[in-house]
């Protein structure tokens, strides 16, 4: 239907780790196959979440698909962490191994509180939003350099402090950290 109406599909890949089944490479492959089969243009939302651990391979796959005529773009958010509610399946058993992080790599959004096993359980039961310091900065930098990748934010800002970090500051952070910061590097 999207191809019929010339509407792009914005897709959030369903995988974002390297442990089979369901790897980030499989998620990127699924998106590209859907575009190839249907002829629809696709946009990979948050490529840093969709290809956290193998950004170079994901960008190569998108570049190859583009060379073959697939209309595909992506967006990147300029943070070395992702965020979601602790009650999500993403934090089911095995999350530490899948994402290569531990409790101390989690922080309640809008605070400076890093988690422990005890606080993780308590906050998970309440469905609190947490950030997970799990994205290599090199993945962000690599994605920002790809000519078909744009900056994305897509967060909702609600009253209170437990908001997704992308809700404010995304574009200013891109300029401060990745543009001005790169200019200062030799």
C-alpha positions in Angstrom: 0.0 0.0 0.0 2.8 2.4 0.8 4.4 1.8 -2.6 1.0 2.3 -4.3 0.5 5.7 -2.7 4.2 6.7 -2.9 4.4 6.9 0.9 7.6 6.0 2.7 7.7 3.4 5.5 9.3 4.5 8.7 10.5 1.3 10.4 12.0 0.7 13.8 13.9 -2.5 13.5 12.8 -5.1 16.0 16.3 -6.3 16.9 19.3 -4.5 18.2 21.9 -7.0 19.4 24.2 -9.6 17.9 23.0 -12.7 19.7 20.9 -15.0 17.5 18.1 -15.4 16.9 17.1 -11.9 16.1 20.3 -9.9 15.4 20.6 -6.3 14.3 21.8 -7.6 10.9 18.6 -9.6 10.6 16.5 -6.5 11.4 18.2 -4.4 8.8 17.9 -7.3 6.3 14.1 -7.5 7.0 13.6 -3.8 6.3 15.6 -3.9 3.1 13.8 -7.1 1.9 10.4 -5.4 2.5 11.5 -2.5 0.4 12.8 -4.7 -2.3 9.7 -6.9 -2.4 7.2 -4.0 -2.3 9.0 -1.2 -4.0 8.2 1.1 -1.1 10.7 3.7 0.1 11.9 2.9 3.7 13.4 4.9 6.5 15.3 3.1 9.2 14.4 4.9 12.5 17.2 5.2 15.0 19.9 3.3 13.2 22.0 3.6 16.3 19.4 1.4 18.0 18.9 -0.9 15.0 22.6 -1.5 14.4 24.2 -0.7 17.8 27.0 -3.2 17.5 27.7 -3.4 13.8 27.1 0.1 12.4 29.7 -0.3 9.6 28.0 -3.5 8.3 24.5 -1.9 8.5 25.6 1.2 6.6 27.2 -1.0 4.0 24.0 -2.9 3.6 22.0 0.3 3.2 24.6 1.7 0.7 24.5 -1.5 -1.3 20.7 -1.5 -1.4 20.7 2.2 -2.4 23.1 1.3 -5.2 20.7 -1.4 -6.4 17.9 1.1 -6.6 16.2 0.7 -3.2 15.1 4.0 -1.8 16.3 3.9 1.8 17.3 6.5 4.4 18.0 6.4 8.1 18.1 8.7 11.1 20.5 8.8 14.0 20.1 10.3 17.4 23.4 11.8 18.8 23.6 10.0 22.1 25.6 7.1 23.3 22.6 5.7 25.0 19.1 4.6 24.2 16.0 4.9 26.5 12.9 2.9 27.1 10.7 1.8 30.0 12.2 -0.8 32.2 8.9 -2.8 32.0 9.5 -3.5 28.3 10.5 -6.9 27.0 13.9 -5.4 26.1 14.8 -5.9 29.8 13.6 -9.5 30.0 16.2 -12.1 31.2 19.5 -11.9 29.3 19.5 -8.1 28.6 22.9 -7.7 30.2 24.4 -10.2 27.7 22.5 -8.9 24.7 23.5 -5.3 25.2 26.9 -5.8 27.0 25.8 -3.6 30.0 25.0 -4.0 33.6 22.7 -2.3 36.2 25.2 0.5 36.6 24.9 1.4 32.9 21.2 2.2 33.5 20.1 5.6 34.7 16.6 6.8 35.5 15.8 9.5 32.8 15.8 13.0 34.2 17.9 12.1 37.2 21.6 11.2 37.9 20.5 7.9 39.6 22.4 4.9 38.3 20.7 1.6 39.0 21.5 -1.4 41.2 19.9 -4.9 41.0 17.5 -3.8 43.8 16.5 -0.5 42.3 16.2 -2.1 38.8 13.5 -4.5 40.2 11.7 -1.7 42.0 11.7 0.7 39.0 10.9 -2.1 36.6 7.7 -2.8 38.5 6.8 0.9 38.2 7.6 1.0 34.4 10.1 3.9 34.9 11.9 5.3 31.8 15.6 4.6 31.9 18.5 5.4 29.7 21.0 2.6 28.9 24.6 3.6 28.1 25.0 0.9 25.5 25.8 2.7 22.2 29.4 3.0 21.2 30.2 6.6 20.3 32.0 5.4 17.3 28.7 4.0 16.0 27.1 7.5 16.3 30.0 9.2 14.6 30.0 6.7 11.7 26.2 7.0 11.2 26.4 10.8 11.2 29.0 10.7 8.4 26.7 8.7 6.0 25.2 11.0 3.4 21.7 9.3 3.6 21.5 9.5 7.4 19.7 12.4 9.0 19.4 13.5 12.6 16.3 12.4 14.5 14.8 13.0 17.9 11.2 11.6 18.0 10.7 11.8 21.7 7.7 13.0 23.7 8.3 15.7 26.3 5.8 15.4 29.2 5.5 17.3 32.5 8.0 15.9 35.0 11.6 14.7 34.8 11.2 11.1 33.6 11.4 12.0 29.9 13.3 10.5 27.1 16.6 12.5 26.7 15.9 13.0 23.0 12.9 15.2 23.9 15.1 18.2 24.0 18.6 19.1 23.0 19.1 16.7 20.1 20.1 19.2 17.5 22.1 21.4 19.9 24.0 18.2 21.0 24.8 17.3 17.4 26.3 20.7 16.8 28.2 20.8 20.1 29.5 17.3 20.3 29.8 16.0 16.8 30.3 19.2 14.7 32.2 21.5 17.0 33.9 18.6 18.8 35.1 17.2 15.5 36.4 20.5 14.4 38.6 20.6 17.6 40.0 17.2 16.9 43.2 17.0 14.8 
